[in-house]
Amino acid sequence: MLSRYDFFYLPLDIRTGANRGFAFLNLVDPQTAQEFYRCFHGRKLSRSTAEDADLAVLRADMQGFECNAEHYLSPGSWVEELG
């Protein structure tokens, strides 16, 4: 699956160091996105302790590597997430 995505971002809570319960993944083509959805949507994480930890795979408003990288990797985006 490594060559089938070009962007992954897992926001962390800087106070606890834990992830915030969601991630952004840019898949390189629609077929890969459909396969990813079929494979992961509604599944439980094996190491999760939360009872409602079913994965929800959703289409993001921002699409494409360039758009995601510009938004999530720019220094200003970190400040916005803290607020």
PLY file of the C-alpha trace (Angstrom):
ply
format ascii 1.0
element vertex 83
property float x
property float y
property float z
element edge 82
property int vertex1
property int vertex2
end_header
0.00 0.00 0.00
3.03 2.32 0.35
3.10 3.45 -3.26
-0.67 3.96 -3.34
-0.72 7.05 -1.13
1.38 10.19 -1.22
0.37 12.03 1.95
-0.31 10.94 5.54
-0.90 13.27 8.48
-1.81 12.11 12.01
-2.47 15.14 14.24
-1.17 14.80 17.78
-2.32 16.50 20.96
0.82 18.35 22.05
-0.28 18.22 25.69
-0.65 14.42 25.88
1.38 13.20 22.90
-1.57 11.01 21.87
-3.17 11.17 18.46
-6.40 13.13 18.17
-8.42 10.24 16.78
-8.31 11.07 13.09
-5.85 11.21 10.21
-5.57 12.50 6.66
-4.46 10.15 3.90
-4.25 11.08 0.23
-4.69 8.04 -1.98
-3.29 8.30 -5.49
-6.31 7.16 -7.51
-10.05 6.46 -7.17
-9.63 2.67 -7.38
-7.24 2.70 -4.42
-9.66 4.91 -2.48
-12.52 2.47 -3.11
-10.38 -0.48 -2.07
-9.22 1.34 1.07
-12.83 2.18 1.95
-14.00 -1.43 1.51
-11.10 -2.72 3.58
-11.17 -0.27 6.52
-14.54 1.50 6.86
-16.40 0.21 9.92
-13.54 -1.95 11.20
-12.32 -1.83 14.77
-8.72 -1.01 15.62
-7.11 -4.04 17.22
-5.35 -2.05 19.94
-8.14 0.40 20.69
-9.72 0.40 24.13
-12.65 2.60 23.12
-15.86 0.71 22.46
-16.94 3.10 19.73
-13.62 2.95 17.86
-15.03 1.83 14.51
-13.07 3.43 11.68
-14.95 5.90 9.53
-13.40 6.50 6.11
-14.65 9.81 4.73
-13.89 11.90 1.66
-11.99 15.05 2.62
-12.80 18.53 1.35
-9.16 18.99 0.32
-7.91 16.62 -2.37
-4.42 16.01 -3.74
-0.88 15.99 -2.39
-0.07 19.65 -3.10
-3.21 20.99 -1.43
-2.76 18.80 1.67
0.96 19.46 2.02
0.49 23.20 1.68
-2.26 23.26 4.28
-1.03 20.76 6.90
2.71 21.23 6.63
2.80 25.02 6.67
3.92 26.56 10.00
0.66 28.49 10.42
-1.50 25.37 10.34
-0.03 24.16 13.64
-1.15 27.31 15.42
-4.68 27.04 14.01
-5.04 23.48 15.33
-4.09 24.48 18.87
-6.97 26.93 19.15
0 1
1 2
2 3
3 4
4 5
5 6
6 7
7 8
8 9
9 10
10 11
11 12
12 13
13 14
14 15
15 16
16 17
17 18
18 19
19 20
20 21
21 22
22 23
23 24
24 25
25 26
26 27
27 28
28 29
29 30
30 31
31 32
32 33
33 34
34 35
35 36
36 37
37 38
38 39
39 40
40 41
41 42
42 43
43 44
44 45
45 46
46 47
47 48
48 49
49 50
50 51
51 52
52 53
53 54
54 55
55 56
56 57
57 58
58 59
59 60
60 61
61 62
62 63
63 64
64 65
65 66
66 67
67 68
68 69
69 70
70 71
71 72
72 73
73 74
74 75
75 76
76 77
77 78
78 79
79 80
80 81
81 82
